Amino acid sequence: MAPVNPFSPQEVEAQLGKRFMLQQELRIGGQGVVYRARRTQANDGTPANDNLALKLHFVAGQEERVEREISAMERLRHPNLANLIEHGILQLGGKPVRYAAWEFVDGSALDAKLLRGPLSLRTVASIGRDVARALDHIWSQENIVHRDVNPKNIMLKTGDREAVLIDLGIARHLTQDTITTTGTTWGTIGYLSPEQARAESQLTCASDVFSLGVVLQEALAGKHPTNRDQRALLLATPRTSDIAGQLPAEFGYLIDRMLHPRAAFRPSPRQLVEKFTDLLLRL
């Protein structure tokens, strides 16, 4: 059953000292609710005028994951990540609720874009380049595996020329002890790498590369390559050229390499940045 937002916008605004004006509820999911909001004052009292995505984490059992995400994002800043602006604790409904305010990405989630059909080669290559940049940053700086690269966690900025990776809520932090129960798989079915589907604990950024490859196939074809059938995806991952029609051979070959069943044979995020940047120069 989907979670229900138990708090009114007026209650949230009051607890934030009227520093935020909540504009609309953007999404509700496994950790809480996200609002679009305008901030008129920073938490240190200085004037502000910025649009933010305000997330309230009220779903029980996720507290440690939320704290890990916030702690990591205090140290990470990158143009292809949604950057953390401020965070704190509110008293809502008689209990403490963690909030986090993130940079608002002016654009659309990729899953919404794909409802209208396939994307252009340039847009798909831009997604590949930008998400790979984000993955390279979180891996090289903090040894973080996102674990949930899928269209709902990728934002396309207005103009479709720049992508932003969001939501590290279920990320695997390799420098910290795992908080995932042995044998439990986290992520979105239909986008899991083979090693992620096997519930291996020692994932690397290669797992995120596989998931990104599935996303890029979906963006080229306008539909998921196996209709989100995880078993079919792992048994015989479709060749990109078979599902995407006419495209440069090297484009299809690069995505096929991302979907190699063995992690060691996939390109690294940094290699993907180089390859997609080069493709964009020639498209």
C-alpha positions as a Markdown table, in Angstrom:
| # | Residue | x | y | z |
|---|---|---|---|---|
| 1 | Met | 0.0 | 0.0 | 0.0 |
| 2 | Ala | 1.3 | 3.4 | -1.0 |
| 3 | Pro | 2.1 | 5.7 | 1.9 |
| 4 | Val | -0.3 | 8.6 | 2.7 |
| 5 | Asn | 1.0 | 12.0 | 3.6 |
| 6 | Pro | -0.3 | 12.7 | 7.1 |
| 7 | Phe | 0.7 | 16.3 | 7.3 |
| 8 | Ser | -1.0 | 19.4 | 6.0 |
| 9 | Pro | 1.0 | 22.1 | 4.1 |
| 10 | Gln | 0.0 | 24.6 | 6.7 |
| 11 | Glu | 1.4 | 22.5 | 9.5 |
| 12 | Val | 4.7 | 22.0 | 7.7 |
| 13 | Glu | 5.0 | 25.7 | 6.9 |
| 14 | Ala | 4.3 | 26.7 | 10.5 |
| 15 | Gln | 7.0 | 24.3 | 11.8 |
| 16 | Leu | 9.5 | 25.8 | 9.3 |
| 17 | Gly | 8.9 | 29.2 | 10.8 |
| 18 | Lys | 7.1 | 30.4 | 7.7 |
| 19 | Arg | 10.5 | 30.4 | 5.9 |
| 20 | Phe | 9.1 | 28.1 | 3.1 |
| 21 | Met | 6.0 | 28.4 | 1.0 |
| 22 | Leu | 4.8 | 25.0 | -0.2 |
| 23 | Gln | 3.5 | 25.1 | -3.7 |
| 24 | Gln | 2.6 | 21.6 | -4.8 |
| 25 | Glu | 3.1 | 17.9 | -3.8 |
| 26 | Leu | 5.5 | 16.4 | -6.4 |
| 27 | Arg | 5.7 | 12.8 | -5.3 |
| 28 | Ile | 5.1 | 10.5 | -2.4 |
| 29 | Gly | 7.1 | 7.2 | -2.1 |
| 30 | Gly | 9.0 | 4.8 | 0.0 |
| 31 | Gln | 10.5 | 7.4 | 2.4 |
| 32 | Gly | 8.0 | 10.2 | 2.5 |
| 33 | Val | 6.7 | 13.1 | 0.5 |
| 34 | Val | 8.4 | 15.7 | -1.8 |
| 35 | Tyr | 7.0 | 19.2 | -2.2 |
| 36 | Arg | 8.0 | 22.0 | -4.6 |
| 37 | Ala | 8.6 | 25.0 | -2.3 |
| 38 | Arg | 9.9 | 28.5 | -2.3 |
| 39 | Arg | 12.3 | 29.5 | 0.5 |
| 40 | Thr | 12.3 | 33.1 | 1.6 |
| 41 | Gln | 14.8 | 32.8 | 4.4 |
| 42 | Ala | 17.7 | 30.5 | 5.2 |
| 43 | Asn | 17.9 | 28.6 | 8.4 |
| 44 | Asp | 20.5 | 31.1 | 9.7 |
| 45 | Gly | 18.1 | 34.0 | 9.2 |
| 46 | Thr | 19.6 | 35.4 | 6.0 |
| 47 | Pro | 17.2 | 36.4 | 3.2 |
| 48 | Ala | 16.7 | 33.8 | 0.5 |
| 49 | Asn | 14.7 | 33.5 | -2.7 |
| 50 | Asp | 15.1 | 30.1 | -4.1 |
| 51 | Asn | 13.0 | 27.2 | -5.4 |
| 52 | Leu | 13.6 | 23.9 | -3.7 |
| 53 | Ala | 12.4 | 20.4 | -3.5 |
| 54 | Leu | 11.4 | 19.9 | 0.2 |
| 55 | Lys | 11.3 | 16.2 | 1.3 |
| 56 | Leu | 9.7 | 15.0 | 4.5 |
| 57 | His | 10.9 | 11.6 | 5.7 |
| 58 | Phe | 8.1 | 10.1 | 7.7 |
| 59 | Val | 8.1 | 6.4 | 6.7 |
| 60 | Ala | 9.2 | 4.3 | 9.7 |
| 61 | Gly | 12.3 | 2.1 | 9.3 |
| 62 | Gln | 14.2 | 4.3 | 6.9 |
| 63 | Glu | 15.9 | 6.6 | 9.5 |
| 64 | Glu | 19.5 | 5.2 | 9.1 |
| 65 | Arg | 19.3 | 5.3 | 5.3 |
| 66 | Val | 18.1 | 8.9 | 5.4 |
| 67 | Glu | 20.9 | 9.9 | 7.7 |
| 68 | Arg | 23.5 | 8.3 | 5.5 |
| 69 | Glu | 22.1 | 10.1 | 2.4 |
| 70 | Ile | 22.1 | 13.4 | 4.1 |
| 71 | Ser | 25.6 | 12.9 | 5.5 |
| 72 | Ala | 27.0 | 12.0 | 2.1 |
| 73 | Met | 25.3 | 14.8 | 0.3 |
| 74 | Glu | 26.7 | 17.4 | 2.7 |
| 75 | Arg | 30.1 | 16.4 | 1.3 |
| 76 | Leu | 29.1 | 16.0 | -2.3 |
| 77 | Arg | 28.2 | 18.7 | -4.8 |
| 78 | His | 28.0 | 18.2 | -8.6 |
| 79 | Pro | 26.0 | 19.8 | -11.4 |
| 80 | Asn | 24.5 | 16.4 | -12.3 |
| 81 | Leu | 23.3 | 15.7 | -8.8 |
| 82 | Ala | 20.5 | 17.3 | -6.9 |
| 83 | Asn | 22.5 | 19.2 | -4.3 |
| 84 | Leu | 21.5 | 19.5 | -0.6 |
| 85 | Ile | 20.6 | 23.0 | 0.6 |
| 86 | Glu | 19.6 | 22.5 | 4.2 |
| 87 | His | 18.1 | 19.9 | 6.6 |
| 88 | Gly | 16.8 | 19.5 | 10.1 |
| 89 | Ile | 14.1 | 18.1 | 12.3 |
| 90 | Leu | 10.5 | 19.3 | 12.6 |
| 91 | Gln | 7.9 | 18.4 | 15.1 |
| 92 | Leu | 4.9 | 17.2 | 13.1 |
| 93 | Gly | 2.0 | 15.3 | 14.4 |
| 94 | Gly | 3.7 | 15.1 | 17.8 |
| 95 | Lys | 6.8 | 13.4 | 16.6 |
| 96 | Pro | 10.2 | 14.3 | 15.1 |
| 97 | Val | 10.3 | 14.3 | 11.3 |
| 98 | Arg | 13.5 | 14.7 | 9.3 |
| 99 | Tyr | 13.3 | 17.2 | 6.4 |
| 100 | Ala | 15.8 | 17.9 | 3.7 |
| 101 | Ala | 15.7 | 20.8 | 1.1 |
| 102 | Trp | 17.3 | 20.1 | -2.2 |
| 103 | Glu | 18.0 | 22.1 | -5.3 |
| 104 | Phe | 14.9 | 22.2 | -7.5 |
| 105 | Val | 15.5 | 20.8 | -11.0 |
| 106 | Asp | 13.4 | 22.8 | -13.5 |
| 107 | Gly | 12.3 | 20.1 | -15.9 |
| 108 | Ser | 10.6 | 16.7 | -16.0 |
| 109 | Ala | 11.3 | 13.3 | -14.6 |
| 110 | Leu | 12.4 | 10.9 | -17.3 |
| 111 | Asp | 9.6 | 8.5 | -16.6 |
| 112 | Ala | 7.1 | 11.2 | -17.4 |
| 113 | Lys | 9.0 | 12.1 | -20.6 |
| 114 | Leu | 8.9 | 8.5 | -21.8 |
| 115 | Leu | 5.1 | 8.4 | -21.7 |
| 116 | Arg | 5.3 | 10.4 | -24.9 |
| 117 | Gly | 7.6 | 8.0 | -26.7 |
| 118 | Pro | 11.2 | 7.6 | -27.7 |
| 119 | Leu | 13.8 | 10.4 | -27.2 |
| 120 | Ser | 16.2 | 11.8 | -29.7 |
| 121 | Leu | 19.7 | 10.4 | -30.0 |
| 122 | Arg | 21.2 | 13.6 | -28.7 |
| 123 | Thr | 18.9 | 13.6 | -25.7 |
| 124 | Val | 19.8 | 9.9 | -24.9 |
| 125 | Ala | 23.5 | 10.6 | -25.3 |
| 126 | Ser | 23.2 | 13.6 | -23.0 |
| 127 | Ile | 21.4 | 11.4 | -20.4 |
| 128 | Gly | 24.2 | 8.8 | -20.7 |
| 129 | Arg | 27.0 | 11.5 | -20.3 |
| 130 | Asp | 25.4 | 13.4 | -17.4 |
| 131 | Val | 24.2 | 10.4 | -15.3 |
| 132 | Ala | 27.7 | 8.8 | -15.9 |
| 133 | Arg | 29.2 | 12.0 | -14.6 |
| 134 | Ala | 27.1 | 11.8 | -11.4 |
| 135 | Leu | 27.9 | 8.1 | -10.9 |
| 136 | Asp | 31.6 | 8.7 | -11.4 |
| 137 | His | 31.5 | 11.5 | -8.8 |
| 138 | Ile | 29.6 | 9.5 | -6.1 |
| 139 | Trp | 31.9 | 6.5 | -6.7 |
| 140 | Ser | 35.2 | 8.3 | -6.9 |
| 141 | Gln | 34.5 | 10.6 | -3.9 |
| 142 | Glu | 32.6 | 8.4 | -1.5 |
| 143 | Asn | 32.5 | 4.8 | -2.8 |
| 144 | Ile | 28.7 | 5.0 | -3.2 |
| 145 | Val | 26.6 | 2.8 | -5.4 |
| 146 | His | 23.3 | 4.4 | -6.2 |
| 147 | Arg | 21.4 | 1.1 | -6.6 |
| 148 | Asp | 18.3 | 2.7 | -8.1 |
| 149 | Val | 19.2 | 4.2 | -11.4 |
| 150 | Asn | 15.8 | 4.2 | -13.3 |
| 151 | Pro | 13.7 | 6.8 | -15.2 |
| 152 | Lys | 11.9 | 8.2 | -12.1 |
| 153 | Asn | 15.3 | 9.1 | -10.5 |
| 154 | Ile | 16.6 | 11.0 | -13.5 |
| 155 | Met | 15.5 | 14.5 | -14.2 |
| 156 | Leu | 15.7 | 16.2 | -17.6 |
| 157 | Lys | 16.2 | 19.9 | -17.3 |
| 158 | Thr | 14.1 | 22.1 | -19.5 |
| 159 | Gly | 15.4 | 21.8 | -23.1 |
| 160 | Asp | 16.4 | 18.1 | -22.7 |
| 161 | Arg | 20.1 | 18.9 | -22.9 |
| 162 | Glu | 21.1 | 18.2 | -19.3 |
| 163 | Ala | 20.2 | 15.4 | -16.9 |
| 164 | Val | 20.4 | 15.2 | -13.1 |
| 165 | Leu | 20.5 | 12.1 | -11.0 |
| 166 | Ile | 18.4 | 12.2 | -7.8 |
| 167 | Asp | 17.5 | 10.2 | -4.7 |
| 168 | Leu | 20.3 | 8.3 | -3.0 |
| 169 | Gly | 17.9 | 7.0 | -0.5 |
| 170 | Ile | 18.8 | 3.3 | -1.0 |
| 171 | Ala | 22.4 | 3.8 | -2.0 |
| 172 | Arg | 25.1 | 1.4 | -0.8 |
| 173 | His | 27.9 | 3.1 | 1.0 |
| 174 | Leu | 30.9 | 0.8 | 0.7 |
| 175 | Thr | 32.9 | 2.6 | 3.4 |
| 176 | Gln | 30.2 | 1.8 | 6.0 |
| 177 | Asp | 28.7 | -1.4 | 7.3 |
| 178 | Thr | 25.7 | -2.6 | 5.3 |
| 179 | Ile | 22.3 | -2.1 | 6.7 |
| 180 | Thr | 20.6 | -4.3 | 4.2 |
| 181 | Thr | 19.5 | -7.8 | 5.5 |
| 182 | Thr | 21.6 | -10.6 | 3.9 |
| 183 | Gly | 19.8 | -12.0 | 0.9 |
| 184 | Thr | 17.6 | -8.9 | 0.4 |
| 185 | Thr | 17.7 | -7.0 | -2.9 |
| 186 | Trp | 17.1 | -3.2 | -3.0 |
| 187 | Gly | 16.3 | -1.4 | -6.2 |
| 188 | Thr | 13.7 | -1.3 | -8.9 |
| 189 | Ile | 12.7 | -4.5 | -10.7 |
| 190 | Gly | 13.5 | -4.4 | -14.3 |
| 191 | Tyr | 16.7 | -2.3 | -13.8 |
| 192 | Leu | 18.7 | -4.5 | -11.5 |
| 193 | Ser | 22.2 | -5.7 | -12.6 |
| 194 | Pro | 22.8 | -9.4 | -12.4 |
| 195 | Glu | 24.9 | -9.0 | -9.2 |
| 196 | Gln | 22.3 | -6.8 | -7.7 |
| 197 | Ala | 19.5 | -9.3 | -8.5 |
| 198 | Arg | 21.6 | -11.9 | -6.7 |
| 199 | Ala | 21.7 | -9.7 | -3.6 |
| 200 | Glu | 25.4 | -9.5 | -3.6 |
| 201 | Ser | 26.6 | -7.1 | -0.9 |
| 202 | Gln | 29.9 | -5.9 | -2.5 |
| 203 | Leu | 28.5 | -4.0 | -5.5 |
| 204 | Thr | 30.5 | -1.5 | -7.4 |
| 205 | Cys | 29.6 | 1.4 | -9.8 |
| 206 | Ala | 29.5 | -1.3 | -12.5 |
| 207 | Ser | 26.0 | -2.2 | -11.2 |
| 208 | Asp | 24.8 | 1.3 | -11.7 |
| 209 | Val | 26.3 | 1.3 | -15.2 |
| 210 | Phe | 24.1 | -1.8 | -16.1 |
| 211 | Ser | 21.0 | 0.0 | -14.8 |
| 212 | Leu | 21.9 | 3.1 | -16.8 |
| 213 | Gly | 22.2 | 0.9 | -19.9 |
| 214 | Val | 18.7 | -0.4 | -19.4 |
| 215 | Val | 17.4 | 3.2 | -19.0 |
| 216 | Leu | 19.2 | 4.3 | -22.2 |
| 217 | Gln | 17.6 | 1.4 | -24.2 |
| 218 | Glu | 14.2 | 2.4 | -22.8 |
| 219 | Ala | 14.8 | 6.0 | -23.8 |
| 220 | Leu | 15.8 | 5.0 | -27.4 |
| 221 | Ala | 12.9 | 2.6 | -27.9 |
| 222 | Gly | 10.2 | 4.5 | -25.9 |
| 223 | Lys | 9.5 | 1.4 | -23.9 |
| 224 | His | 11.4 | -0.9 | -21.5 |
| 225 | Pro | 13.4 | -3.5 | -23.4 |
| 226 | Thr | 11.7 | -6.5 | -21.5 |
| 227 | Asn | 8.6 | -4.8 | -20.2 |
| 228 | Arg | 10.3 | -4.6 | -16.8 |
| 229 | Asp | 10.6 | -8.4 | -16.7 |
| 230 | Gln | 13.8 | -8.8 | -14.6 |
| 231 | Arg | 14.2 | -12.5 | -15.4 |
| 232 | Ala | 14.0 | -11.9 | -19.1 |
| 233 | Leu | 16.4 | -9.0 | -18.8 |
| 234 | Leu | 19.0 | -11.2 | -17.2 |
| 235 | Leu | 18.5 | -14.3 | -19.4 |
| 236 | Ala | 18.9 | -12.5 | -22.7 |
| 237 | Thr | 19.4 | -8.8 | -22.6 |
| 238 | Pro | 18.2 | -7.4 | -25.9 |
| 239 | Arg | 20.7 | -5.9 | -28.3 |
| 240 | Thr | 20.3 | -2.2 | -28.6 |
| 241 | Ser | 20.2 | -2.3 | -32.4 |
| 242 | Asp | 17.3 | -4.7 | -32.3 |
| 243 | Ile | 15.0 | -2.5 | -30.2 |
| 244 | Ala | 16.0 | 1.0 | -31.2 |
| 245 | Gly | 16.0 | 1.1 | -35.0 |
| 246 | Gln | 18.5 | 3.2 | -36.9 |
| 247 | Leu | 21.3 | 4.5 | -34.8 |
| 248 | Pro | 25.1 | 4.7 | -35.1 |
| 249 | Ala | 26.7 | 1.3 | -34.6 |
| 250 | Glu | 29.1 | 2.6 | -32.0 |
| 251 | Phe | 26.2 | 4.0 | -30.0 |
| 252 | Gly | 24.4 | 0.7 | -29.8 |
| 253 | Tyr | 27.7 | -1.1 | -29.1 |
| 254 | Leu | 28.5 | 1.2 | -26.2 |
| 255 | Ile | 25.1 | 0.5 | -24.5 |
| 256 | Asp | 25.5 | -3.2 | -25.2 |
| 257 | Arg | 28.8 | -3.2 | -23.3 |
| 258 | Met | 27.1 | -1.5 | -20.4 |
| 259 | Leu | 24.7 | -4.4 | -20.2 |
| 260 | His | 27.4 | -7.1 | -20.2 |
| 261 | Pro | 26.4 | -9.8 | -17.7 |
| 262 | Arg | 29.9 | -9.7 | -16.0 |
| 263 | Ala | 30.6 | -6.4 | -14.2 |
| 264 | Ala | 34.3 | -6.4 | -15.0 |
| 265 | Phe | 33.6 | -6.1 | -18.7 |
| 266 | Arg | 31.4 | -3.0 | -18.5 |
| 267 | Pro | 32.9 | 0.4 | -19.1 |
| 268 | Ser | 33.5 | 2.6 | -16.1 |
| 269 | Pro | 31.4 | 5.7 | -15.5 |
| 270 | Arg | 34.4 | 7.9 | -16.5 |
| 271 | Gln | 34.9 | 6.0 | -19.8 |
| 272 | Leu | 31.2 | 6.5 | -20.5 |
| 273 | Val | 31.5 | 10.2 | -20.0 |
| 274 | Glu | 34.3 | 10.3 | -22.6 |
| 275 | Lys | 32.4 | 8.1 | -25.0 |
| 276 | Phe | 29.1 | 9.9 | -24.8 |
| 277 | Thr | 30.8 | 13.3 | -25.0 |
| 278 | Asp | 32.5 | 12.2 | -28.2 |
| 279 | Leu | 29.3 | 10.9 | -29.6 |
| 280 | Leu | 27.5 | 14.1 | -28.9 |
| 281 | Leu | 30.2 | 16.0 | -30.9 |
| 282 | Arg | 29.3 | 13.9 | -33.9 |
| 283 | Leu | 25.5 | 13.6 | -33.7 |
